[in-house]
Amino acid sequence: MKELFTRIRKEFGEFNKKSKKVDELRLLKQRSKTYNEYIQIFRKTTRGGEYLGRLLVEEFKRGINGVIRRRLVEAESPLFIIEE
């Protein structure tokens, strides 16, 4: 791992606090946590990061359990389109 981090730093520069927040957010998964526990951890993880708006919502959905994510996606999709 140390060699990997050394190579990454050499290629891309030092990690900063914001990039570390992005990494933490990307690795965050609900797994066995309750929905409320996941929300609290997600909020704590996003403080000080650069994610806003739609990107933040997408990261939230990416980390939640599959059944809940599917229901959110279905709720955001219209059941029918009204033509004008």
C-alpha positions in Angstrom: 0.0 0.0 0.0 2.8 2.4 0.8 4.3 1.9 -2.6 0.9 2.5 -4.2 0.4 5.8 -2.4 3.9 6.9 -3.2 3.2 6.3 -6.9 -0.2 8.1 -6.8 1.4 11.1 -5.0 4.2 11.1 -7.6 1.6 11.1 -10.5 -1.1 13.3 -9.1 0.4 15.3 -6.2 -0.4 15.2 -2.5 -3.9 14.4 -1.3 -5.7 17.2 0.3 -8.6 17.3 2.7 -11.2 17.8 0.0 -10.0 14.8 -2.1 -10.0 12.7 1.1 -13.6 13.7 1.7 -14.5 12.6 -1.9 -12.8 9.2 -1.3 -14.6 8.7 2.0 -17.9 9.5 0.3 -17.2 7.2 -2.6 -16.5 4.3 -0.1 -19.6 5.0 2.0 -22.2 2.2 1.9 -25.4 1.7 3.9 -24.9 -2.0 4.3 -26.5 -3.1 7.7 -26.9 0.5 9.0 -30.5 1.8 9.3 -31.5 4.5 6.8 -31.3 7.2 9.6 -27.8 6.0 10.6 -26.7 6.2 7.0 -28.1 9.7 6.6 -26.2 10.9 9.7 -22.9 9.4 8.5 -23.5 10.7 5.0 -24.1 14.2 6.3 -21.0 14.1 8.5 -18.9 12.8 5.6 -20.1 15.5 3.2 -19.2 18.4 5.5 -16.3 20.4 4.0 -16.6 18.6 0.7 -17.3 20.0 -2.7 -20.3 18.0 -3.7 -23.5 20.0 -4.1 -27.0 19.7 -5.5 -27.6 16.8 -7.9 -24.1 15.3 -7.5 -24.7 15.0 -3.8 -28.0 13.3 -4.4 -26.4 10.9 -6.8 -23.7 10.0 -4.3 -26.3 9.5 -1.6 -28.3 7.1 -3.9 -25.2 5.2 -4.9 -24.4 4.3 -1.3 -27.9 3.2 -0.1 -29.1 -0.4 -0.3 -30.4 -1.6 -3.6 -34.1 -1.9 -2.7 -34.3 1.7 -1.4 -32.3 3.0 -4.4 -34.6 1.2 -6.9 -37.6 2.8 -5.2 -36.0 6.3 -5.4 -35.3 5.8 -9.1 -38.8 4.7 -9.8 -40.2 7.6 -7.8 -38.2 10.0 -9.9 -39.3 8.5 -13.1 -42.7 9.6 -14.4 -45.2 6.7 -14.9 -46.5 8.4 -18.1 -45.7 11.4 -20.2 -48.3 14.0 -20.9 -48.0 15.4 -24.4 -48.9 19.0 -24.9 
